[in-house]
Amino acid sequence: MNDAPSQATTIDSAEVKHWHTETDVLIVGGGGAGISAAIDAADAGAKVIVLEAASEAGGSTALAGGLIYMGGGTPTQKACGFDDDIEEMYQYLLQASGPNADIEKVRLYCDRTLEHYDWLTRQGIVFKPEYYPEKHTNTPNEAALMITGNEDAWPDNTHAKPAPRGHKPQIKGDHGGIPLMKNLLRSARAKGVDIICDARALNVIKDGEMVVGVAARIDMQVRYFKARGGVVLTSGGFIMNREMVADYAPRLARGNYPNGNPNDTGDGIRMGLDAGGVGVNMDEGFICTPFYPPKQFVESIIVDETGNRFINEDVYHGRLGSAILDRPEGRYYLIIDSRHFEILSRPPMGGYPVAGTGESIEELEQELNLPQGALINTLTAYNQCAKNAKDPTHHKSPKYLTPLDQPPYAAFDLTVGNGAIFATMTFGGLDTLPTGEVITAEKQCVPGLYAAGRNSAGLPRCAEGYASGMSIGDATFFGRLAGLSAAQRHLD
Ligand SMILES: Cc1cc2nc3c(=O)[nH]c(=O)nc-3n(C[C@H](O)[C@H](O)[C@H](O)COP(=O)(O)OP(=O)(O)OC[C@H]3O[C@@H](n4cnc5c(N)ncnc54)[C@H](O)[C@@H]3O)c2cc1C
């Protein structure tokens, strides 16, 4: 076969005239999940090839902040003086994974969190034992540890004891994905893993029901790779594929900032579906409007077009983004008083334009065209909450309940379409067992096929509950299990 095979089907191995090469484990995609799979497959004694579409491996994982969700008393947590407990972490993550949580995966992930921490450090990853205490999207310095979700915000703080569990590989600023992937790639190469770049996997090859290889385009030619143990699909999510997003996840299409690398086009998901797998949780994803930093924005109030608050403003930015994209036709304003005006000199991270200013709250209310008296009532009630250090309606932590009583006032515009950033990425993917085995709608394994990372539906399953670190934690941990399963299938 010389022509490029159809993108919509699997290939029958009987049609393959010439195998380009054979290996034990063949991995599609060299990001966090794929390289973790490669390391553990190689450690088990398998010969491993990784096909990577880009000119260098790394994927979205290398672009990421690099936060990894781990707890239960990691050495970093302990060095920073935090007690944590695996049960508390489990309760929190179960809640964070939402109504579609895969309980088995959450359980296993928490039970092995300390082992995964050790594994990462064995690959050369360093976590500087320093805690960053402020609300931020990542640690702006080299500190490893911070709270990265809704752990200390209501109602999550009533379900589990809060603890900081976001671990960033050591680097200054928001680039933890770089040292993470640099170390994983170095480790994989040292173990003899062959990473072939500029190699785009196109189709899965089957022998009857069994997956036995992959066709890939390299140097404008289609080449056939045979896998004796299994094929592991780890080619990332599909946020860059507009058609798939429109079909599967229309809520994410309301965002204006697809968060990922250009190859987040869902190739592996499509290949897995063709091979008999089933997609789950396909409508869900991450939705973020980064309303902090600056941390002072957490002390603001956020109102909709009725002039009322609708959320505790100390939530993780994903929960606010999710609430807004649930009702994108609304108008949303973040309100500060003169105490916070230093913020006006710097553009906020979320890209919010100033919607109005007022010498008094009445003037601001008019400028924002809010119902008469609504904003005045909201602010009066909020200032009373601040005075009492208690927010009985929305349960914002007293830590952030600062009165807004120093005019003049200003409002930033968080309304969809007015300049605010709404970053999105997908959480849906192939249904898999914790071992990485891809399963059909009838819960039967597709023999020889494995998936992990955003090619699968893993821990992150819900925009409202998401915490930073769940994606890379999931990709690296379940990537390892998928690589090991494929290796063992061959070696057993
Ligand atoms: C800016 C940014 C910041 C983020 N910050 C965090 C964070 O701090 N913590 C966190 O947990 N998550 C974060 N995320 C999300 C997280 O990075 C991803 O969800 C996760 O890394 C996905 O891992 P993966 O291995 O599934 O995919 P990737 O790391 O994207 O790897 C997939 C690889 O497959 C390749 N590929 C695609 N198609 C093909 C094909 N047909 N053939 C061969 N190769 C192919 C791609 O080029 C890519 O290299 C962030 C994401 C972004 C974009």
The ligand as a MOL file (V3000), in Angstrom:
LIG
                    3D

  0  0  0     0  0            999 V3000
M  V30 BEGIN CTAB
M  V30 COUNTS 53 58 0 0 0
M  V30 BEGIN ATOM
M  V30 1 C -0.3800 26.4300 28.7680 0
M  V30 2 C -0.8340 25.1800 29.4890 0
M  V30 3 C -0.6510 25.0870 30.8620 0
M  V30 4 C -1.0480 23.9270 31.5360 0
M  V30 5 N -0.7310 23.8000 32.8580 0
M  V30 6 C -1.0100 22.6400 33.4910 0
M  V30 7 C -0.5500 22.4040 34.8100 0
M  V30 8 O 0.1780 23.2080 35.4100 0
M  V30 9 N -0.8950 21.2320 35.4070 0
M  V30 10 C -1.6630 20.2860 34.7760 0
M  V30 11 O -1.9680 19.2440 35.3590 0
M  V30 12 N -2.0690 20.4780 33.5050 0
M  V30 13 C -1.7400 21.6000 32.8430 0
M  V30 14 N -2.1030 21.7510 31.5390 0
M  V30 15 C -2.7750 20.6260 30.8700 0
M  V30 16 C -1.7810 19.5190 30.5990 0
M  V30 17 O -0.5750 20.0720 30.1480 0
M  V30 18 C -2.2940 18.5130 29.5770 0
M  V30 19 O -3.6270 18.1570 29.8080 0
M  V30 20 C -1.4450 17.2420 29.6640 0
M  V30 21 O -0.0850 17.6080 29.6990 0
M  V30 22 C -1.7170 16.3390 28.4780 0
M  V30 23 O -0.7390 15.3270 28.4280 0
M  V30 24 P -0.7540 14.2860 27.2440 0
M  V30 25 O 0.4560 13.4580 27.3870 0
M  V30 26 O -2.0780 13.6330 27.1780 0
M  V30 27 O -0.6490 15.1620 25.9210 0
M  V30 28 P 0.5830 15.9990 25.3600 0
M  V30 29 O 1.5580 16.3550 26.3900 0
M  V30 30 O 0.0050 17.1070 24.5450 0
M  V30 31 O 1.3010 14.9720 24.3780 0
M  V30 32 C 0.6890 14.5360 23.1960 0
M  V30 33 C 1.7280 14.4330 22.1020 0
M  V30 34 O 1.1650 13.7200 21.0030 0
M  V30 35 C 1.6140 14.3060 19.7880 0
M  V30 36 N 0.6750 13.9330 18.7180 0
M  V30 37 C -0.5630 14.4250 18.4530 0
M  V30 38 N -1.0970 13.7980 17.3900 0
M  V30 39 C -0.1760 12.8760 16.9730 0
M  V30 40 C -0.1620 11.9080 15.9340 0
M  V30 41 N -1.1910 11.7480 15.0940 0
M  V30 42 N 0.9450 11.1370 15.7920 0
M  V30 43 C 2.0180 11.2790 16.6300 0
M  V30 44 N 2.0400 12.1840 17.6330 0
M  V30 45 C 0.9470 12.9630 17.8210 0
M  V30 46 C 1.6510 15.7860 20.1200 0
M  V30 47 O 2.4780 16.4920 19.2320 0
M  V30 48 C 2.1740 15.7740 21.5570 0
M  V30 49 O 3.5750 15.8440 21.5980 0
M  V30 50 C -1.7000 22.8800 30.8310 0
M  V30 51 C -1.8880 22.9840 29.4590 0
M  V30 52 C -1.4370 24.1020 28.7830 0
M  V30 53 C -1.5840 24.1630 27.3000 0
M  V30 END ATOM
M  V30 BEGIN BOND
M  V30 1 1 1 2
M  V30 2 1 2 3
M  V30 3 2 2 52
M  V30 4 2 3 4
M  V30 5 1 4 5
M  V30 6 1 4 50
M  V30 7 2 5 6
M  V30 8 1 6 7
M  V30 9 1 6 13
M  V30 10 2 7 8
M  V30 11 1 7 9
M  V30 12 1 9 10
M  V30 13 2 10 11
M  V30 14 1 10 12
M  V30 15 2 12 13
M  V30 16 1 13 14
M  V30 17 1 14 15
M  V30 18 1 14 50
M  V30 19 1 15 16
M  V30 20 1 16 17
M  V30 21 1 16 18
M  V30 22 1 18 19
M  V30 23 1 18 20
M  V30 24 1 20 21
M  V30 25 1 20 22
M  V30 26 1 22 23
M  V30 27 1 23 24
M  V30 28 2 24 25
M  V30 29 1 24 26
M  V30 30 1 24 27
M  V30 31 1 27 28
M  V30 32 2 28 29
M  V30 33 1 28 30
M  V30 34 1 28 31
M  V30 35 1 31 32
M  V30 36 1 32 33
M  V30 37 1 33 34
M  V30 38 1 33 48
M  V30 39 1 34 35
M  V30 40 1 35 36
M  V30 41 1 35 46
M  V30 42 1 36 37
M  V30 43 1 36 45
M  V30 44 2 37 38
M  V30 45 1 38 39
M  V30 46 1 39 40
M  V30 47 2 39 45
M  V30 48 1 40 41
M  V30 49 2 40 42
M  V30 50 1 42 43
M  V30 51 2 43 44
M  V30 52 1 44 45
M  V30 53 1 46 47
M  V30 54 1 46 48
M  V30 55 1 48 49
M  V30 56 2 50 51
M  V30 57 1 51 52
M  V30 58 1 52 53
M  V30 END BOND
M  V30 END CTAB
M  END
